[in-house]
Amino acid sequence: MRSDVKKRVKNLRRSRTLKSLVKEVKGYISAGDKKKAQEKMPQVQKAIDKAAKAGILKKNTASRKKSRLASAIKKIS
């Protein structure tokens, strides 16, 4: 049970970090700030990859999230 609690805390921390980073990048995208979104993108990709490795996200879901964020950044004029 103790290990389950530790794993749960670790997974929650990882998923919250992921969600906050994605939300931050989406905010930059909606504001039209391409430079800040591009600077933050490597951190988001790293968080998504770690979440996929830990089993928080499935592999294809992680890939789809990264792809959609990258294409949204490219669309900013």
Secondary structure, 3 states (H helix, E strand, C coil): CHHHHHHHHHHHHHHHHHHHHHHHHHHHHHHCCHHHHHHHHHHHHHHHHHHHHHCCCCHHHHHHHHHHHHHHHHHCC
